[in-house]
């Protein structure tokens, strides 16, 4: 049973259903309680354990039909004259006896166990259909069933001939069932592969060209990405709190016990949670990247509790209050529209905006602050005011510049990126979800 559920849960995960270890254990206990004989009960039990949201329940329905659809193969069993129970067939194979008796529960269990042993969930190519079909036939004992059919037909009695014809009919039904299952597994693999490729391509898609139709898919990917980042950070924090072995102190204390290290001492390094100051260019050329950057950062507010955000074009304004007052999606919508914000959307002026920041908000900079500037550094030939950026860099722990343009364009035309680079701790190209993921992971790892 474990192997059956293992394959089933693997399929769910590949299809986009998140299944934790605890939920897997719940599913195992549910299967032990319900058994495999009654598909309806099994489905209800597993659905309660594994599918949380409506989309996940829909995916669960598809996957369940692929794995647990054998209970209709057994039929009602073979009936002889006057509906008498079938006579025992001496030395008959399991399939023979189960088909004659109409043992749907036994057939379902045997079939699913054979599916697990044949590992048909590993099929990846149409050229493998014959291989996995024969493998499943072998695990089911199809050859033994064929021998029983031939033996019953050769005996020549009316009852045994009727049994042979009945078994032939059930065998043909089983063959169709197996072939259908193999095809569905292949279709499911293709669907899983498409999902994987789709998510991979979405993560590498340039955010400035994201279509409105793709926003829901992008947001879904961001949610999964944020959850993974939270989990990684949580594990690192637990390890940091536990600390590592303090060898010298442990050795000193062991003298009391004759040199045996009964009293283990650990030491841990205090880690500060990151403080983020985000300064974002919201001109048309980079607005989409800014939206998704702030979506990721503010989704991590459990592990990055101190975030102050500023946007600029011709001047700079603070927008932190939007994220404090409104839900995240509404705050991002208000930020995009600019409603109620005293921001001037004329020609972008980086130098003037950096000076605005120093004049009004320099008090938010500390030696624990990480300043992140998101923009293309295209300054419309205004004075870059590099001394303002130098002062910001000196007041904070690190300064990270994320530029949506490719590296080859830095410094070209009206770009002042090369003038700003000496004052950056790191500067990276950032125009995809994968870039954002790496940046945020760096932030969490360095704090």
N, C-alpha and C positions, 0 to 999 in steps of 0.2 A: 504493500500500500504506500509506503514511504516513497518508493521510486515513482509511482504513478503521480502522486501529489507533487513531487519534486519537478517532474517534467511539466505538469500543469502550471505550477507557480512560475517556472522559468518562462513559459509562454506568456503568462500574464505580464511579467516584468518587461519582456521584449515588446509587448504590445502597448506599453506605456502606463501600466497599473503599478503604482508603488506598493510593494509588499515588504513589510519589515520582518525581522526575525520573530518578534513576538506574535505578529499576525500569522506567520507560518506555523508556529507552535499551536496557535488557536485552531488553525485549519486542520492540523494533524489530529488534534483531540476531537474536532467536529466529525472528521471522517471515521474515527474509531467508534464514535457514538452512533452515527447514522448508517455506516456500512455503505457498500456500493450497490446493493440490490435495488433500492428504491431511488431512482434518479431524482425525483422531485424533492424528496427530503434532503438528499445529498446537496442538491443545488441550493436550497434555502440555507442550509448550514454553512456551506462554503461562501456563499454570497455575503452572509452576515459577517463572516470573518475577514474577507479579502477585498470587498468592493465598498468604498466609502462614499464616493460622489456619483452623480447620475452618469457622467461620461464613463466612469470606471465600471459601473454596473452594465452599461451597454457593451463595453469591451468584454466584460466577464461573460455575458450571454453568448457572444460569438465563440469565445475560447471554450466555454463549457460544452457547447454543441459539438465541437471538434473532438473532445476527449471522452465525453460520457454519453454516447448516443447508440449504445449497443443493445439496450434492453428490449428493442422490438424485434430482434433477430430470432429469438427463441420460438416465437409463435406460441401456440397453445399445446404443443406436444402432439405425439402421435396417438390416435385412438383406433383400436381394432374394432372387430364386430361387437355390436351392442355397447359401444363406448367402453369396453373393458380396458383396464390399464395395460400398457405395453409389456410384453414379456421381457425378462432380462435377456440380454445378448451376452452370452458367455465370452469373457475376455475382451469385451468391447472397449474402445477408446473412450476417453472422457467426453469428447464432443458427441459421439454416438449416443451415449447414455443420456447426456443433458438435452440433446435435441428431442429424443424420443419421449423424455419425461416433461419437456416444456419447462426446464429449470432455468428461467430467465435470470434469477439472481446469481446462480452459479456460473452461467455463461458470461454475465456482465463482469463478475470478478475475474474469471479466467481470461477474458478478452483484455481487460485493462492491465492485468499483470503481464500478459504477453506483449502488449503495446510498450510497456515500460522496459521489458527485457530487450525488445527489438530496437528500442531507442529511435523510434521514427521521428521524434522531435528534432533530430539532427539532420534531416533531409534538407538539402540546399539547392538541388538541381533537378530538372525534369529527367535527366539521364539516370538518376538514382531511383526512379520509381520502381523499376523491375527488381532492383536489389532489395529495397526495403519491403516490397510486397512479398517476395520469397522468404525474406527473413521473418516476417510476421506469420506467414503460413507455417513455417517450420516451428515457431514458438507455440502456435495454436495446436499443432499436431494434425495438420491437414492430411498428411500421408496416411496416418493411422485411420482417419475417417474414411479415406478412399478405399483402404483395404477392407474395412467393415462393410462398405457398400457393395464391393465386389463379392465378398463372401456371402452376404445375404442374398444377392441376386443369383448366385450359383446354386444355392440350396434349393431354389425352385418352388418352395411352398407359397401358397397364396398370401399368407400373413407376412412371410419374410420378403416377398417381392414388393408388397405394399410398403413395408418398412424401408426397403432399399429406395423405392421411388420417393418416399417422404424425405429420406436423408439426402438424396440427390437435390431435391428442391431446396432444402435448408442449406446444403453446401453451396449451391449457386447463389443463394441470398447472402451467405457469408462472404463469398468471393467478391460480390458487388460491394458489400459493406467495407471490406478491406481496401479495395481499390478507391472507393469514395473517400475513405479516411486518409489514405496516402495523398490523394489529390488535395484534400482540404489542408493537410499539413504543409504541403508545398505552397499552396496559396497563402497560408498563414505566414510562412517564412518570407514570402515575397512582400507581404504587407508589413512585417516587422522590419525587413530590410529597407523598405520605402520610408517607414517612419524614422529609422536611424539616419538614413541619408538626408531626409528632409530636415531633421533637427540639426544635423551637422552642417548642412548648407545654410540653414537659417542663422546659426551661430557665426558663420563666416560671411554673411551678407553685409554689405556696406549699409550702415544705419541711415545714411543720408538719402537712400533710395528705397527705403521700406515702404511698401504699398499699404494703403489703409486696410485692405483685405487681409494682410498678414499680421496686423497688430495683435489680434487675439492669440494667434500662435506664438508670436514673439513674447507676449506677456506670460503665457504658460511656460515657455522655456526659461524666462527670467525667474519665475517662481521656483522652478526645480533647481535652477542654478543657485539661487539664494539659500535654499534649504541645504544643499550640499556644502556651501561655504559655511553656514552656521554649524553644521555637524562637524566639519573639520576643525573649526575654531574651538568648539566645545571640547573635542577630544584633546586638543593641544593644551587647553586651559586646565583640564583635569590632570594631565600629566605634569604640568607646571606646578600645580598645587601639591601634588604628591611629592615632588622634588626628586633629587637624585642622591645617591649614597654619599654621605660625608665620611670618607674613609678614615681620615685622621681622628675625628672625634669618636667614631665607632671603635677604632683600635685602642684609643686611650681608655675608654670605658671597659673594654674587654679584659683589661688587667685585673679588674675585680673578680672576674670569673675564670682566672687562670689562662687568659688568652683566648677564651672562646667568645665569639661575637654574639652573645645573647641579646644585647641591647643595641639594636640597629638605629643609627641616627641618619637623618636626611637633611639636606639643605635645599632651599628653593629660592629662586630669584624672583623678586616681586616684579610682576609685569603690569604695566599700565594699559588700560583700555584706550584705544586710539581716539584722539580728538581731531575732528576733520573740519577744516575751513575750505569750503568749495567756492571758487570764483569762476563763473561760467559766462562765456560769450554766448549771447542768445540771438545773434544776427542770423539771418536766414540760412547761411551756408553751414552752420553747425548746430542749429536748434534741435534737430532730431537726436543727435548724439548726446546732447545735454539732457534731454528728456529721459533717455534710457539710463544715463549715468546716475542721475538723481533718483530714478526709480530703484536702481540696484542699491545705492548707498542708503537711502531712507528705509528700504525693506530690511536692512541689517541693523535697525535701531536698537535691537536687543544686545548686540555686541559692539555697536558704535553709538553709545548713548549721547555723545556730545558732538552735534553737527551744526555748523552755522553755514548758511549758503547765501551767496551773492550773485547777482546777474548784472551784466553790463552790455552796453552797445556804445552809445556816445557818452553815457555816464554810468555810474554804478549805484545799485540799490540793494538793500538786504531783503531776502525773501524767506528767511527762516520762519517768520510768523505764519506763512501760508501752510507750512507742513505741521505746525503746532495746532492751528485752528481747524484745518480741514482734513478729511481722509486723503490718503496719498494720491489716488487717481484724480480727485477733484482739485487738489493742490497743483498737480501737474497741468491740468487743463487751464486753471486760472493763470498759471505761470506762462503758458503758451499764448494765451490771449492778451496778457499784459494788463487786464482790467484792474483798475485801482492801484497800479504801480506807477510811481513817478519816473519811469525810465524813458529816455529819449531814444527812439529808434531811427537815428540818422546814420551818418557814416561812423563806422566803428573806430574808437579811439582808445587803444590799450593804455597808452601813457597817462592820459587824463583819468582813466578809470582806476589805475593803480594809485594815483595821487588821491582820488576820492576815498579809496579804501584806507589809506594811511591817515588822512585827515579825520575820518569819522569812526573808523572801526579798528584801529591798530591795537586797542586794548584787548582784543580777543586773541592776540598772538601770544603764545607762551612757548616754553621749551618742550612742551608735550604736544604742541600742535603740528599737524601735517597739513600744509597748504597744498591744495590741488587746483591748478589752473587748467581749465578746459577751453581751448580755443585754437584757431589756426594762425594766430599772431599776424594776421593781415591788417595792418594799421593805417591803410590809406595814406601812407607817406606822412602821417603826423609824427611828432617827436615821440620816440619810444620811451623816453623817461626811464632809462635803465637803472638810474640811481634809486628810483622808487621800488623797483623789483629787488634790487640788492638789499635795501633796508628790510623789506618783507622777509627775504631769505635769511637774513642775520637774526631776526627775531623769532623764527620758528625752528622746530626740530628738523624738518625736511621740507623741501619744496619740489613738488612733482608737477611736471607740465605734460598734459595729454593733448596731442595735436591730431585732429581728424585727417589731416593731409598726409600723403605718403612722404617718406623721408626725402625723396629726391626733389620735392617742391619746397622744402624748408629753405628760407632765405631768398627765394626767387620773387621777382616783381616787388610788390609792396609788403612782403613778409619780413618781419623783424625777428624771426625765430632765432637766427644765428646770434643776434645781439643779446637775446635773453638767455641763451643756453648756459653761459658761464655761471649764472646764479641759480641754476636748477640742480637739485640733488640727482634727479633722473628725469629724462624726457623721453616719451614713448609715442609712437604712432598709435592712435586709438580711434577706430571707426567701426568696430564690430563687437558683438556680444562676447566673443572669445577674448578680444583685447580687454574689455571691461572686467571679465572674470579674472584674468591674470593680474590686473592692477589691484582689484579688491583683495584677492588672495595674498598679494604682496603686502598690502596694508595690514591685514590681520596677522600675517606671519611675523612682521617686523615689530609688532607691539606686544 
